[in-house]
Amino acid sequence: MLTDRDIADVVRLTRLCILAAGLIACLTTVPLSAAPADSQFRSGLSAYNSGNYLKALDIWLPLAQHEDAPSQAGVGFIYHRGLGVDVDNQKAFYWLRKAAEHGQPEGQLMLGSLYFYGQGVGQSYIEAYAWCDLAQDGGSADAEDCRGAALQALRSDRDLKQAFQLSTDLHHRFGPKH
């Protein structure tokens, strides 16, 4: 007979599976939906959409190095997914963090997912919650699932308090400007 704890574990695992599916869907479409006015970025996006990931990386990397947030998110995404390159979640983390700190909601969401799963960075549900909460407030439609799963994973009142405080700090530093 299933105990309440067994049922709770199944519900938790189901939620995590739904989050993983949602994040995978988001991560496979984020660069497709980004379209800033910059023609160089759009050239990279065209290469990406054509499956020429190395050309997209060649176009986006110099832009990313010059602090273009959408390009930073694109470069991070390419490294995270291993599109035309080896998967390198440490490089993905580096570029996604830069995009996130420039206020780019997709970069914030992807950074939160790296923290959630401990990919390229130590696993931290506190960081995952804070970055996904910021992404949600920035308009990322998929961030709610990430935020909710991270919130569910926080076990203690101390962790909840730290997550809320970090989220507040990130909002002040990198949040949408009203």
Buried (B, 14 or more C-beta within 10 A) or exposed (E): EEEEEEEEEEEEEEBBEEBBEBBEEBBEEBBEEBEBEBEBBBBBBEBBEEEBBEBBBEBBBEBBEEEBBBBBBBBBBBBBBEBBBEBBBEBBBBBBBBBBBBBBBBBBBBBBBBBBBEBBBEEBBBBBBBBBBBBBBBEBEBBBBBBBBBBBBBEEEEBBEBBBEBBBEBBEEBBEEE
